[in-house]
Amino acid sequence: MLMEVMESPSITKPSSSPGFTESSPSSLKATSPASQYERLESKIGEGTYGKVHKARDVNTGQIVAIKKSKVSDADVEMGGIPFTVLREIKLMQAVRHPNVMSCLDVFADGGPGGVLHLVMDFMDGDLKKIIDDQRLRLSEAHVKCLSAQLLEGLAALHRLFFLHRDVTPTNVLLSFRSGTAKLTDFGMARTLGHSERPLTPVCTTLWYRAPELLYGARFYGFAVDTWSAACIMSELFLRKPLFLPSRRDSSPYEMLAKIFEKLGTPAEDSWSDVSALPNFAQFSHSPALPLSSVLPSASTFAQAIIGELLSLDPKKRPSAAEALQREFFTSAAPLACKPYQLPFVQSAVVTS
């Protein structure tokens, strides 16, 4: 079963990493020393469980990103590998897709209690930087291209039963040379198996968190990722978060109020079993706003698919693969631009 692969304390050799050797459950051996990688920038980002640095592979000249994860004393006692990092490596090895970050190499440095390094493709920036850069004009063709890549990456994860649980603009990395978008930072990822198991509702960043999580759901599925994707799609049109809280330490109930202000207050006939959720509370009635007023710059086709993905009832949200088959992506004008046509791509890129 896939879940057994994900939870196994052993690591298999990445196909693209000739310097990495298989490890036993109690140790991680690597023939790729830290000296193979020349550091170029001390810090270019930070994931859920580690800092990210830019480097050059001195053997090939390839520019890479290296994510460093400290191994604690408790990790050493349990076999030397943090399970959060192990899960991330397993996912990146299992999911081979152009819109999902892959693992090129893994090596340990510093002995017991040292640092575990994950070597990945170097990406120039993330989606948040593009959203925040008001100098860039994002047309609907641009939004469609970026949204399709995001949903393609999610569909690839979901096909192999991986749930990301932290889909945010900062976790969608971009190449400024090709326009490729890659999902990354899988420290919160989990697998969904045949039997349900409780999961924490406190995972995704607050203003991308699905309403069932805000109500304390511990049994949930891929719909929490597609909700987050819809929030990002909306943000590409608005150039600001759709459900931006008044303060960063807002409570789940304050976030629910923000959601219900736009999407309307749920009832049993629109969201079956909502009252059975652990932290359910009744809100005063608020009607849903028309999406034409919420997303005025988006086409009716864009509003339609975003509206579906923002269904309060998770059972009514289309999957990532289903969303990609909606008219917005398949035939509605304007068609998605090619990734290299995105406005942040360097002009030196060959477009033939």
N, C-alpha and C positions, 0 to 999 in steps of 0.2 A: 504493500500500500504506500501511496505517496506520503502519508503522514508519518509512516515509519521511517522513510528516507529523510524527511525533514527533521525529525527528532533524534536521529542517530548521532552519536558523538564522534563518528569517523568522518573524514573528509576525503572525497575522491579528487583525482587530479583534473584540473580544468584543461579542456582540450587545447586551449590556446596558450598554455603556460608550460614550456618545456623545462623550466627550472624548478617546478613545483613537484614534490614527491608525495605519495600517499602517506597518511599518518595513522598511527595507532590511536585508540581512544585516550591514551594517557599522555600523548605528546604530539607536537607538531614539528615536523622536520622539513627544512627547505634548503635547496641547493642554491637559491637566489639570495645572496647576502644583500644587506642594505646598500653596500657600495655599488651595486649594479645600477642604482637609481641616483642621479644627481639632482639635488633639490634646486628648484628654480624660484619658487615663492614659498614663504614660510606657512601661509595659511590662505586658502582660497574659499573655504567654506567649512561648515560644521554640520554633521548629520546627527541623528538621534543619539548615536552611541560612539561618536568619534570625530576628530578633526580631520580635515582634508587638505592635502598639500599638492602643489604642482611639481612635477619632476620630469627628468628625461632618462630614458633607458639608454645607458652608455653603450650598450652592445648594438642596438638597432637604431638609435636616434629618435625613437617614438616618444612623443610627449604624452605623459600619463598623469592621472590623479591618484594619489595614495592616501587612503583613509587609515588613520592610526587609531587603534583601540587599546587602551590600557588593560592589562590582565591583572585583576586584583588577587590578593592572597586567597580569597575564597574560591576564585576560579582555579588557582593552582591546586588547591586541595581537591577540587572536583574533577581534575584532569587537565587543567591548563587552558581551556578554551571557553570564553564566555558563551553561553547558549544564545544570547541575542546576536552575537557575531556569527556563530555557527549557522543560525537560521538564515541570516543574510547571505552568507556564502552559498548555502545550499540552494536558495532561491535563484541567485544569479547564475549558478551552474545549470539549474534545471530548465530555466526559461530562456530560450535562445530566440530573441526577437529584436529587430532593429530599434524598437521603441522601448526597450527595457535594458537598463544598464547591466553589463556583464562583468564578470570577474576575470581579469587577465592573469593574475598571479596572486599568490598568498605566501607571505613569509613571516617568520618570527624573528624578533631582534631583542637582545638583552637577557636571554635566558629566562628562568622561572620568574614570574612576576613582571616580565618585560612587556614589550609592545607587539601586538599582532597587526600586520600591514595587509590591507587589501588594495591591489593594484587594479585600476579601472581606466576606461577611456577618459581622456581629458575632454571636458565640455567647457565652453567659454562663459556661460552664465546660466541663469534660470529664468523661468517664466515671470517671476515677480519683478525682476529687473526690467523686463520688456513692458509689463503692465504699468510700472511706475514711471517709465520714460515717456513723458508727454510729448516729446519731440517726434516720436514715432507714430504714424497714423496706421491704425489697424483696420483694414477694410473687412467686409464680411468674408471675402475669399481668404484673407489671412487668418481670421478667426476659425474658419472652417478647416483649414489646413492644420492648425495647431490642435484644435479640438479632436480631429480625426486621429492624429498621432497619439494623443492622450488616451482616447478610447481604444485604439488598436493595442497599445501597451497594456491597458487594463484587461482587455479581452484575452490577451496572451496569458496573463497571470491567472485569470479566472478559469481558463480552460484546464489548467493544471491544479486547480483548487486552492490557489494562493489568494489570500485576502490581504490587501496592502495596509489598510486602516490608517493611513496618514497621507492621503492624496491632497497636496497643497501646491500652490504655484512654485514654492521654493524646492519642492521635490520633483519638479519637471525640469530637467536640465536641457540646455540648448547648445547646439554647435553653431557658431557664427560663421562657419565656413560652408556648411551644407544645409543648415536649417533643420537638421534632425532634432527631434525632441525625444528624450529618454526618461522614463520613470526611474526614480532612484530612491535611496534611503529606505531599506526594507527591515529596519530594526524593529518595527512594530508589526511586521507581517506574521500571519498565522495561516495554517492550513485548515480547510474545512473537509472533514471526513464523512463517512457514512453515518456515524452516530453523533448527535449533537453534544457539544460540551460548552459550558459557560465561558464567556470571554468578558474582559473588562469593558465597560462602556466608555471609560476615560481613555481615549486613544487619539483620534483625529484632533487637530487644532480646532479650537472652539468654534470659530465661525465657518468651518467647513464640516462640522459634525452633524450627522443626520438626526432628525427629530426623535427617532426611536432610541438613539444613544443618549440624547439629552433627557429622555424619560427613564433612563437607567436600564435599558434592555441588556440582557446578558446572553441572549441567544439571537444571533443575527447573521446576515449573510452578505453576499456581494453587493446588495443594494446600498450599503453604507458607502462603498467606493463610488458608485455611479451618482449618488447624491453629491458627493464632493466634486466629481467631475462636472456636474451641472453648475455648481457654484463657481467653478473656475471658468466655464464657458460664459456664464453671465458676466464675470469680472472682466473678461476680454472685451466685451462690448461696453461695459460701464466704466472701465479703467479704475474701479474701486470694488472692494468686496460687496457682494449682494446683501449679506446679513452682517454688516459691520457693527460690533457691539459698541456701546457708548464708552466702555472702559475695558481694558485688557483682562481685568479680574472679574468680568461679568459672570453671573451664576448661570447654570443650565436653564433655569426658568426665565431669566432675562433674555437669553438667546431664543428660547421658544417663543417668547412674546414678540421678538423681532421677526421671526419666521411667520408667525400667525398674522402679524400686521399686513404682510404682503400676500400670503397664500391662504389666509382664512383659518378660522378655528376649526379643528377637527371634531367630528361627531362619529358615533358608531356606524352610521350609514355610509360615511365617506372613508373611515379608517376603522375597519373591524378590529375588535379586541384592543383598541387603544387604552381603554380603561383598565386593562389587566396588566399593563406595564408597571414595573416596581415603583417608580416615582411619579405615577400619573397624578396630575392635578388639573382641575377644570379651569379653563380661562374664560373670561367674559367673551361673548360672541363678537367676532369680527369677520366681515365678509371678505372674500378673496378679491384682490385687485386684478383688473385685466392685465395680462402680461404686456399688452401694448403700452401701458403706462409705466410698468416696471422696467421694461427693456425697449424703450422707444426707438433706439437705433437698429434694432434687430429686425430681420424680415419675419413675416408670419410663419415661415417654415422653421426658422431658428427658434422663435417663441414656442412653437408647437413641441419640438423635441426637448427643449429645456423644461417646458411645463410638464412633460411626461416624466422626465428624470427627477423633477422636484415634487413628485407625488408624495404627499405626507405618508400615505400607506406604502411601506416598502414593497409589498406584494404587487403593487401596480406600476412600479418602475421597470422600464425595459432593461435588459442586460446591456452591457457594453457592446456586445456583438449585435444585438437587436437594434440598438440605437444607430449603429453604423449603416443599417439597412433602411433607415427612414429617409424620406424624400429630401430632407435638408442636405444629406451627404451624397445621395445617389444621383440626383438629377436637377435639383432646384438651382436656379441661377442666383448669384454667380457660382460657378464651380470652384472648388478649392484650388488655390494656387499650388504650384509645386513648392516643396520645401525651400529650394534654392532661390525662390522668388520672394521669400519673406523679407520685410523691410530692414531687418537687422543683419542680414547676411552680407558679408563683405563683397564688394564689387569685383574683387579679383577672382571669384569663383567662376569656373567654366560652366556655362549653362547648356552646352550641347549634349 
